[in-house]
Amino acid sequence: MTNLPPPAEELRILDAELRQLDVRRAVLLRRRAWLIHTLRTTAAAPQPAQAPGAPPAAWPTGPGAGVVARRPEASAPGVQNVLLVLGGVLLTVAAIAFTLLSWGHLGIAGRALVLGALTVAALGTPVALLRRGLRSTAEAVSGLGMALTVLDAYALHEVAFTGTDGVGYTAAASAVLAALWAAYGVRLGLFHPLPLAVATAHLPLPLWAVAVGAGPYTLTAALLATAAGGTAVALRAGPEPVRVVAVVGALGTGAVGVLSAGWLCWSASDPGPAARAAALLVVAAAVALVAGRFVPNREVAMGAAATAGLCLVAGAGGMLRVSVPGEWTVPGCLVCAIALLAAERTRLPRPLRQGLVCASAAVQGLAVLWAVPLVAGSLLGPAARAATPWSGAPGSVRDAVFTDVPPPPYASTVPLVLTVVAGVLVTAGRRTRRRPAVMVVALVLGWAAVFVLPVALQLPYTAGLVAQAAVVAAALGLAVRAERADEGLSPLALTALLLALVTSVGLALLSLASEAATIGVLVTLTVLFGAAGRRPRAAAFTAPAALGHATALACAVGASAGFAPQHTALLVLVVPALAALVASRTGGSPATVPVEVAGGAAALLALALAVPDPPMLALVLSLSGVVAAASALRPERRAAGWAAAALFLLAAWVRLAAWDVGTPEAYTLPVTGPALAVGFLRRRRDTAVSSWTAYGAGLAATLVPSLLAAWDDQHWLRPLLLGAAALAVTLTGARQRLQAPLVLGAGVLALVALHELAPYLTQVVGALPRWAPPALAGLVLLVLGATYEQRLRDARRLREALGRLH
């Protein structure tokens, strides 16, 4: 027995063979079309006599073999259809014009005779045309005949049923016409009458309901009945155009009927009307399920089942709205949605089960959105306490959260809704491949339920603080447990850490109502996050959070003790010191950088608090420099030494400014000394370092500000000292053959000398005749021009000499 390949391999082989057959079929169809065109061209043109043994005419050869006769731009069937459609349209227009405009010129007998004769002729002519095989012409004439039947119905109303209500007559006429057209199309086997009959069949019931003055319930029932009929036709009809028209009509009338029933159900004030509307929604759900059961398309079946599930939940919710208190309407709808999940255990086709599950998920999502306002208010509401801290503890947590705005209605059942949805997700997550994502969502919903529980139950203020602190502890514990179980920071652990951080921020804001509560909560949060920071992977989140809460605690302690902001800054500086200590012990771990960033933020806060008091600001800058210098002792943080130097320098400058010191050298010399020392040590280790790199910045830091100060100084001491210093720098540069000291010292010395000689030069210029300066300038120019080449050579030599200096 021959071994068959595996199903997957056999399917691949079959697909490949089918593709080859499709390609071969396309080639043969193109060849067939070419042969037909060639035969037609040959039959139309005179054929020359063929010599014996010559190739057939169907296979052209020779130089003109590649030239094919030009094809007509429009095919014969296309021209025929255009002509027939245009003729039918023109005849229909003519019949309408005759009926509406020329009707009054004939008597009753003439009118009946003309319309009857035209209608009978138009409907009977296709019979003869079909016998002769002229189907397209028969279709066109039948269209004219059906248009004439509409005109007959209109004329009959104008003559015989003038007093009849127009809407009711239209309903009856549309029913009769739909039946006649269907029978006519089936009897003759024509293409157009059946789709038109199906489209017209959607009108009688709604029009009848309007005509008899039926109420909204009857009109909605008529729409749903019409949708059910259209669904039946769509499922049973053979021709595709009939199915398309039936589907479109069923969707249109069904959508309007479902929306109307839903509005009636949710706007009813008594159980009776709500029950009638709910019954209509149940009928719509049954129609949708039947349609999904027999439709072959999987996506369409899922959509129909989802629609049915939503209709059932909407009907049940409408009845609950008038039967139970308002806060239990959404939980009741949620229970109904969860009941739809029982479809997974039934024998329904898989698309229907999936559709019902999708409907249940949609309702659960809407229930969660209904709970969002309370969760957002509970989380963001305490931020209003930051404007008026320690204004007094309120009576309940709800009063502390919603101070300026009213709480959302029906807040008492929000925790129940969130808990139920979270439980459903936990149960469903056990049977899905996306378990991590489902469990994360369930965790978020469970957190939200517990977070809003104190607000929903209106617990006392202290009890609410304790409850939210317990939420923080539980979230941190879950994160640590998930980290230990997975040996890493899993999505569940990361989500738990983020929830703990969010809850801690909300708890800290909520505690601002009372001084004792603020300090107690901040101490608790600092201890909790500090303890959780012992876990290496979670420390990247918990350690910075602990430092942040410690910073807030320092500010709260300072405010409670009555310290001024600049004195509170000293308490805040404890946090950067702790951060530096923690970072030194966690070097190389992912938590190092977040801890250092948190410490730096605390240091910036301390500086901001100390700004109003310059002496205290200088002290804070110095202490911050000490912390930075301690961090620079670590090999991987050597760059912190530059920050420490900058902080020490700023501290010195602030202290000098506080002493009202205006001498620039007092600010610049503390920079020049260390800079020159560092440059000297660097050149000792690396002789290739340029003097500009080693000494340029340090020398310029003092020489340039002193030169600017000396330029406006009217006394002799500053220029004398600056000149002496510049001379010393110049001589040192010349002795050591260093370019930077030589150029900077010589330049400053020259400018100081020019500044000192400027008054005397002014006197000399004033004593000379007016013609002397121009003459002197001309003489100088003449001398320069005469010795131009010599000066250029001297300048080149000077540049080369400077270039040889280091």
Buried (B, 14 or more C-beta within 10 A) or exposed (E): EEEEEEEEEEEEEEEEEEEEEEEEEEEEEEEEEEEEBBEEBEEEEEEEEEEEEEEEBEEEEEEEEEEEEEEEEEEEEEEBBEEBBEBBBEBBEEBBEBBEEEBEEBEEEEBBEBBEEBBEEBBEBBEEBBEEEBBBBBBBBBBBBBBBBBBBBBBBBEEEBEEBEEBBBBBBBBBBBBBBBBEBBEEBEBBBBBBBBBBBBBBBBBBBBBBEEBEBBBBBBBBBBBBBBBBBBBBEBEEEBBBBBBBBBBBBBBBBBBEBBBBBBBEBEEBEBBBBBBBBBBBBBBBBBBBBBBBEEBEBBBBBBBBBBBBBBBBBBBBBBBBEEEBBBBBBBBBBBBBBBEBBEEEBBEBBBBBBBBBBBBBBEBBBEBBEBBBEBBBEBBEBBEEEBBEEBBEBBBBBBBBEEEBBEBBBBBBBBBBBBBBBBBEBBEEEEEEEEBBBBBBBBBBBBBBBBBBBBBBBBBEBBBBBBEBBBBBBBBBBEBBEEEEEBBBBBBBBBBBBBBBBBBBBBBBBBBBEBBBBBBBBBBEBBBBBBEBEBBBBBBBBBBBBBBBBBBBBBBBEEEBEBBBBBBBBBBBBBBBBBBBBEBEEBBBBEBBBBBBBBBBEBBBBBBBEBBBBBBBBBBBBBBBBBBBBEBEEBEEBBEBBBBBBBBBBBBBBBBEEEEEBBBBBBBBBEBBBEBBEEBBEEEEEBEBBBBBBBBBBBBBBBBBEBBBEBEEEEBBEBBBEBBBEBBBBBBEEBBBBBBBBBBBBBEBBEEBBEEEEEEEEEEEEEEEEEEEEEEEEEEEEEEEEEEEEEEEEEEEEEEEEBB
